[in-house]
Amino acid sequence: MKLADFRILGRQTTVAVATADRATIEAAALYCLQRAALDGAPVRLLGVRVASITEEPVRQTSLF
């Protein structure tokens, strides 16, 4: 997040399981925005980054 006075704030979170679901990514982004404690400060720029993307399907491996 870049604020109107050009200060830069960053927040990150990790979801419990791999996802391609837009609603899950949006919820994670909103969670980070809430944690930023902007106190009404105007935001100039807001970005969301998604990392560790893979084309492989999610698999649960057996422990035994």
C-alpha positions in Angstrom: 0.0 0.0 0.0 1.2 3.4 -0.9 -0.4 6.2 1.2 -1.1 9.7 -0.1 2.0 11.0 1.6 4.0 8.3 -0.3 4.7 6.1 2.8 4.7 2.5 1.9 3.1 -0.2 4.1 3.2 -4.0 3.5 1.3 -6.8 5.1 1.2 -10.4 4.2 -0.6 -13.6 5.2 -0.6 -17.2 4.1 -3.7 -19.3 3.5 -3.8 -22.8 5.0 -4.2 -24.7 1.7 -3.3 -23.9 -1.9 -6.1 -22.1 -3.7 -7.1 -20.6 -7.0 -10.4 -19.3 -5.6 -10.8 -15.6 -6.1 -13.0 -15.2 -3.0 -10.3 -16.8 -0.8 -7.6 -14.5 -2.2 -9.8 -11.5 -1.8 -10.5 -12.4 1.8 -6.8 -12.7 2.5 -6.2 -9.3 0.9 -8.9 -7.7 2.9 -7.5 -9.2 6.1 -4.1 -7.6 5.3 -5.8 -4.3 4.6 -7.6 -4.4 8.0 -4.3 -5.2 9.8 -2.7 -2.1 8.2 -4.5 0.1 10.7 -4.7 3.0 8.3 -6.8 5.2 10.7 -8.5 7.0 7.8 -5.3 7.8 6.0 -5.9 8.1 2.2 -4.5 5.3 0.1 -2.8 6.2 -3.2 -2.0 2.7 -4.5 -3.0 -0.8 -3.4 -1.5 -4.0 -4.8 -2.0 -7.7 -4.2 0.6 -10.3 -4.9 0.0 -14.1 -5.1 3.1 -16.3 -4.8 4.1 -19.9 -4.9 1.7 -20.7 -7.7 1.9 -24.2 -9.2 0.1 -25.8 -12.1 -0.1 -29.2 -10.3 -3.3 -30.1 -8.6 -3.4 -30.1 -4.8 -2.7 -33.6 -3.5 -3.0 -35.0 0.0 -0.4 -37.6 0.5 -0.9 -40.6 2.9 1.2 -40.7 6.0 1.2 -44.5 6.1 
